[in-house]
Amino acid sequence: MDATITGLEESKKGFQLSDRWIQIITTVAIIGLWELLSRTGLIKPVHLPSPTRVLSTFIYITREGYPQDITIFKHIKATVWRIIQGYLLATATAIPLGLLIGSHFLLERAANPVITFARSIATISLLPLAIAWFGVGELSSILLIMYGAFWAILTNTIQGVKQVDVNFINVGRMFGATRRHIFFRVVLPSTLPRIFSGMKIGLGVSFMVIIAAEMVGTVKGLGALIQQSRLYYRTDITIVGMIFIGIFGLIISIGLDRLERVMLPWAIGLEEVKR
Amino acid sequence: MNHRRFRHALWASWLGFISLIALWEIIAALQLLDSQVFPGPVAVIEAAIKNVPLKRLLEHIGISLLRVIMGFSLGAAVGITVGIVSGWYSKLGNVLRTPIEILRPIPPLAWIPLAIIWLGLGESSKVMIIFLGSFFPIFTNTFKGMVTIEPNIIRVAQTLGVQKNKLLFKVIFPATLPDIATGFRVGWSYSFGLVVAAELIAASRGLGYMIMHARELNMIAVIMYGVILIGTINLVTDYLIQEVILKRKLKWHYLATAY
C-alpha cells in the first residue's frame, strides 16, 4: 500500500512527514474541530455531543449502564453470545454439507440455483418471518445469524472443493491412497483456505445481522443499545455504542486475518494471485 | 474436479429448483403446522394476490428502488472521486483516508439511529444509510485499484510521454475500472439489504415496510411473498449490473483475464 503512483517523484524531496504521523495529526485535528464546534454551539449536543461528553458517557455506561443496570459489558456479552451460537450452528452444518455438495458434480448443479437464490435473499428481510415464527428474542436472532453465515460458508466450501487440483487427487490415487485418505490428506487441506475465507465473510455477515436484529425489539445487545438511546434522544449513548460496534468490527476483521496467517500459512498470498 | 461429461447438466439445476418448491408444497400440504403459520407456495401466491394489490406492490418496489438508486449514485460518485483523489495525491489521500478507515468498521446499519436523529424519519435518512453502504466498498476498491496498478503500464505510458492529467484519465483511471466494477457489485447488493433493514426499522412505505406491516397483521404468507420478491429483485438487478453493464463496458478486461 505504500507504493503510490506519485510516490516515485516525491521521494526525492527532503523532509517528509511519515504516513503514520499524518494519520495521527488528522485524527487529532478532527477530534479537536469536533470539540470546538460543539463548544461554540454550532453543532447541537442532541445531534452530535462533544468528544468530552462522549468520554464521560463512556465512563457512565461502563459503571451505571443504560437502560438502568445494563452496563456496556452486559450488552456486549448478549451480542457476542448470540453471534457465537448462531455462527457455530452455521459452521457445523455448512462445512460438512459444502464438502458433500462440492465433491458430487450433479449434486452441486442441483443445489446451485437454490444456493444462488438463498444468498440473494437479504438476511435482514427474514427478520419479520423469524419474529412471526419464533417471537422476538434469542431464538430469532440466533437463527438469523445462522442463516446469514451459513450461505457464505457453504458457497466458499463448495468452491474450495471444486478448485482442488485434479492432479493432486490423481497422484494420490496413483500411490494407492484410499478415498478416505485422499479426502483427509488432499481435498480437505486444499479446501481449508476457502472454508476459512467463507467463515470470515460469514462472521462479518453475522455481525451485521445481529446489530439489525437487535434494533428490533430486544433490550440487551449493542444494536438494542443504540436504538433504545436514540428513542430517548441520548445521542451520546448512541455514539458510544457505535464506537463499541466499530471496535468490535475491527477486532473481527483483524483478528481473523491474524488467525488465518497462523493457522493456514500456505494460504498467504492467495488473494493476490486471484487478482 | 473435472467432469467433462456433465458440463452442461442444466436439467440438474432445474430439478434442484423444482424439487425444492415441490418439497415446500408437500410439507405445507401435510398440515404438520397450521397453514397460517407455514403456508405452501400456492397459498403464498393466493394470499399475495388477495392482500397486496398490484398498484400498492409496484409503489413499494418503486420507493425501495428509488431509495437504493439515490443512495447508491451518491455513494458511487463520492466513492470514486475520493478514491481517485486519494490514489493520485498520496499525502492528501492519507489525510482523507484517516477518517474513512476509522469509520469503516462500523456497519452502515449501526448508523440508522444516528441517521434518524440527524435527518429525521424521511427519505434522507434512508439515503444516508445506503450512501454509507455503497460508499465504503466503492471507495475501497477504487483506491485499491489505483495503488495496485501494474507499474509497467505506467512506465510504458511515461516512456511514451504521457503525463499528468492525461496519465490519470487515459491510463490509470481506465485501468482502475475493473476494481471499481467490483466495488459496484459489492456496494449494490449491500445497499439492497440495507434499504430493507432501514425500512423494517422506520418507514411507512417500501418493501421492508410491507413485510414488517404484514408481520403486525400476522399474515405470514405475505411476509414470505415479500421475502421472495426482495430476493428476486436483488438477483435480477445484480445480474443486470454484472452481465449487461459491466461485462459489456469492460469487455477488454474480461477478455484479457478470461481463461
Boltz contact constraints between the chains, C-beta under 6 A:
constraints:
  - contact:
      token1: [A, 4]
      token2: [B, 90]
      max_distance: 6.0
  - contact:
      token1: [A, 4]
      token2: [B, 147]
      max_distance: 6.0
  - contact:
      token1: [A, 6]
      token2: [B, 90]
      max_distance: 6.0
  - contact:
      token1: [A, 7]
      token2: [B, 90]
      max_distance: 6.0
  - contact:
      token1: [A, 19]
      token2: [B, 94]
      max_distance: 6.0
  - contact:
      token1: [A, 22]
      token2: [B, 94]
      max_distance: 6.0
  - contact:
      token1: [A, 23]
      token2: [B, 98]
      max_distance: 6.0
  - contact:
      token1: [A, 26]
      token2: [B, 95]
      max_distance: 6.0
  - contact:
      token1: [A, 26]
      token2: [B, 98]
      max_distance: 6.0
  - contact:
      token1: [A, 27]
      token2: [B, 98]
      max_distance: 6.0
  - contact:
      token1: [A, 30]
      token2: [B, 99]
      max_distance: 6.0
  - contact:
      token1: [A, 105]
      token2: [B, 3]
      max_distance: 6.0
  - contact:
      token1: [A, 105]
      token2: [B, 6]
      max_distance: 6.0
  - contact:
      token1: [A, 106]
      token2: [B, 12]
      max_distance: 6.0
  - contact:
      token1: [A, 109]
      token2: [B, 9]
      max_distance: 6.0
  - contact:
      token1: [A, 109]
      token2: [B, 12]
      max_distance: 6.0
  - contact:
      token1: [A, 109]
      token2: [B, 13]
      max_distance: 6.0
  - contact:
      token1: [A, 110]
      token2: [B, 12]
      max_distance: 6.0
  - contact:
      token1: [A, 110]
      token2: [B, 15]
      max_distance: 6.0
  - contact:
      token1: [A, 110]
      token2: [B, 16]
      max_distance: 6.0
  - contact:
      token1: [A, 111]
      token2: [B, 16]
      max_distance: 6.0
  - contact:
      token1: [A, 112]
      token2: [B, 13]
      max_distance: 6.0
  - contact:
      token1: [A, 113]
      token2: [B, 13]
      max_distance: 6.0
  - contact:
      token1: [A, 113]
      token2: [B, 16]
      max_distance: 6.0
  - contact:
      token1: [A, 113]
      token2: [B, 17]
      max_distance: 6.0
  - contact:
      token1: [A, 114]
      token2: [B, 16]
      max_distance: 6.0
  - contact:
      token1: [A, 114]
      token2: [B, 20]
      max_distance: 6.0
  - contact:
      token1: [A, 117]
      token2: [B, 231]
      max_distance: 6.0
  - contact:
      token1: [A, 120]
      token2: [B, 231]
      max_distance: 6.0
  - contact:
      token1: [A, 120]
      token2: [B, 234]
      max_distance: 6.0
  - contact:
      token1: [A, 120]
      token2: [B, 235]
      max_distance: 6.0
  - contact:
      token1: [A, 121]
      token2: [B, 231]
      max_distance: 6.0
  - contact:
      token1: [A, 122]
      token2: [B, 193]
      max_distance: 6.0
  - contact:
      token1: [A, 122]
      token2: [B, 196]
      max_distance: 6.0
  - contact:
      token1: [A, 124]
      token2: [B, 193]
      max_distance: 6.0
  - contact:
      token1: [A, 124]
      token2: [B, 196]
      max_distance: 6.0
  - contact:
      token1: [A, 124]
      token2: [B, 197]
      max_distance: 6.0
  - contact:
      token1: [A, 125]
      token2: [B, 196]
      max_distance: 6.0
  - contact:
      token1: [A, 125]
      token2: [B, 227]
      max_distance: 6.0
  - contact:
      token1: [A, 125]
      token2: [B, 230]
      max_distance: 6.0
  - contact:
      token1: [A, 128]
      token2: [B, 211]
      max_distance: 6.0
  - contact:
      token1: [A, 128]
      token2: [B, 212]
      max_distance: 6.0
  - contact:
      token1: [A, 128]
      token2: [B, 215]
      max_distance: 6.0
  - contact:
      token1: [A, 128]
      token2: [B, 223]
      max_distance: 6.0
  - contact:
      token1: [A, 129]
      token2: [B, 223]
      max_distance: 6.0
  - contact:
      token1: [A, 131]
      token2: [B, 215]
      max_distance: 6.0
  - contact:
      token1: [A, 132]
      token2: [B, 215]
      max_distance: 6.0
  - contact:
      token1: [A, 132]
      token2: [B, 220]
      max_distance: 6.0
  - contact:
      token1: [A, 166]
      token2: [B, 2]
      max_distance: 6.0
  - contact:
      token1: [A, 208]
      token2: [B, 107]
      max_distance: 6.0
  - contact:
      token1: [A, 208]
      token2: [B, 109]
      max_distance: 6.0
  - contact:
      token1: [A, 211]
      token2: [B, 107]
      max_distance: 6.0
  - contact:
      token1: [A, 211]
      token2: [B, 109]
      max_distance: 6.0
  - contact:
      token1: [A, 211]
      token2: [B, 110]
      max_distance: 6.0
  - contact:
      token1: [A, 212]
      token2: [B, 109]
      max_distance: 6.0
  - contact:
      token1: [A, 212]
      token2: [B, 197]
      max_distance: 6.0
  - contact:
      token1: [A, 215]
      token2: [B, 201]
      max_distance: 6.0
  - contact:
      token1: [A, 226]
      token2: [B, 113]
      max_distance: 6.0
  - contact:
      token1: [A, 227]
      token2: [B, 113]
      max_distance: 6.0
  - contact:
      token1: [A, 230]
      token2: [B, 113]
      max_distance: 6.0
  - contact:
      token1: [A, 235]
      token2: [B, 117]
      max_distance: 6.0
  - contact:
      token1: [A, 238]
      token2: [B, 113]
      max_distance: 6.0
  - contact:
      token1: [A, 238]
      token2: [B, 114]
      max_distance: 6.0
  - contact:
      token1: [A, 242]
      token2: [B, 106]
      max_distance: 6.0
  - contact:
      token1: [A, 242]
      token2: [B, 110]
      max_distance: 6.0
  - contact:
      token1: [A, 245]
      token2: [B, 106]
      max_distance: 6.0
  - contact:
      token1: [A, 245]
      token2: [B, 110]
      max_distance: 6.0
  - contact:
      token1: [A, 246]
      token2: [B, 105]
      max_distance: 6.0
  - contact:
      token1: [A, 246]
      token2: [B, 106]
      max_distance: 6.0
  - contact:
      token1: [A, 249]
      token2: [B, 105]
      max_distance: 6.0
  - contact:
      token1: [A, 250]
      token2: [B, 105]
      max_distance: 6.0
